Amino acid sequence: MADRERILKIRDLNISFKTDNGNVKAIRGVNLDLYKGETIAIVGESGSGKSVTTKAIMGILASNGTIDSGTIDYVWYDEYTGERQERDIVQMSERELQKEIRGRKIAMVFQDPMTSLNPTMTIGRQVMEPMMYHYKKSKQEAYQKALELLELVGITDAEKRMKNYPHQLSGGMRQRIVIAIALSCDPYVLICDEPTTALDVTIQAKILELIQEIQKKKNLSVIYITHDLGVVAKVADYVNVMYAGKIVETGTINEIFYDPRHPYTWGLLSAMPDLDTDDDELYTIPGTPPNLIYEVKGDAFAPRNKYALNIDLRLDPPTYYVPGSKTHKVSSWLMHENAPKVEMPEALRRRLDKMKKEGV
Ligand SMILES: Nc1ncnc2c1ncn2[C@@H]1O[C@H](COP(=O)(O)OP(=O)(O)OP(=O)(O)O)[C@@H](O)[C@H]1O
């Protein structure tokens, strides 16, 4: 643990979008760390800000979006001199982002391979092009590397596949191609946005295993964005739980799955479909997330939280470390020393104990 190297550090990130109805404060003070070779997951309901956060990391916010404040410091080693560099992506020009970051140091795998592949271009050309653009590789070199990449992502008959168009491949194959393209410029960070949602269950597991295998081989850092806690349990080292543009709880996979502290995390875990008991009644968190056009007063989760305290309605909670942990942090007034002690719902406790026993 001692020589973990942090390669991405986000501090107090605030992002808003201009809309006809007003300003949407989509990201409200996000802090996030990513270390070399490790995997973090960002989880939360739809609209919680997962995609906006990762788009900011890539410098691809929608044109009506603005980074109001905060830093996104990214570290890498110059490929020629080996010199360590640290840069704030927020301060980079569009040209620099395109040349240095997007598709090169940081690559992204989107949910639906069909929308990220060009239907009119052969697979081969799509895998070769980023290498020719970013690294000025010759056609022959790019071709060779493309073949290697296709083999790396488990595509047999790579030479023949290079001549195929996306529609000639299955969904799982297409996602493998998208991963090959993402890897073509040797990125340090791979962002996977719901990478398996569009695939059927058996293929999902294979794609997750593939990403893990490649991650180990290349010492990649991976960010998963997902609302599927089952995926998170399989792949993540650290979990960040997002609600209404804030990270409300963060910790190691064991801390989040076996000792969750935030009532929102309790809700998400209770709502997770159970793997083997289909007679379980599936829980849903009551209510809906706030409309972020309006200023949030106090804790944004309070109206949906049956454990909310009076202070939640007035003041946004600070972030507390869970006693005894250096990694587990929770933004909730319930962590205050004077707060009444509340326990997670009994049904969730039983469920988590069962998962633990089964080693899920
Ligand atoms: N271009 C935009 N203009 C206005 N609001 C936006 C824009 N993009 C995102 N938002 C708002 O920002 C908030 C966060 O959205 P985001 O897409 O990051 O959520 P998410 O957690 O990724 O959800 P999902 O799981 O559905 O992808 C939402 O309230 C969304 O409506």
The ligand as an ORCA input file, in Angstrom:
! r2SCAN-3c Opt
* xyz 0 1
  N     -26.033     19.066    -21.104
  C     -26.767     19.131    -20.005
  N     -27.629     20.145    -19.811
  C     -28.358     20.244    -18.684
  N     -28.284     19.391    -17.664
  C     -27.446     18.346    -17.792
  C     -26.638     18.163    -18.962
  N     -25.907     17.034    -18.798
  C     -26.226     16.544    -17.588
  N     -27.157     17.327    -16.985
  C     -27.740     17.134    -15.648
  O     -26.693     16.817    -14.745
  C     -27.145     15.878    -13.769
  C     -26.206     14.708    -13.723
  O     -26.312     13.943    -14.928
  P     -25.433     12.667    -15.249
  O     -25.682     12.331    -16.684
  O     -24.053     12.856    -14.838
  O     -26.096     11.565    -14.345
  P     -25.725     10.043    -14.230
  O     -25.524      9.772    -12.789
  O     -24.617      9.706    -15.150
  O     -27.060      9.359    -14.725
  P     -27.300      8.074    -15.664
  O     -27.076      6.889    -14.781
  O     -28.727      8.214    -16.080
  O     -26.339      8.183    -16.811
  C     -28.568     15.527    -14.139
  O     -29.430     16.313    -13.359
  C     -28.670     15.920    -15.589
  O     -29.971     16.263    -15.935
*
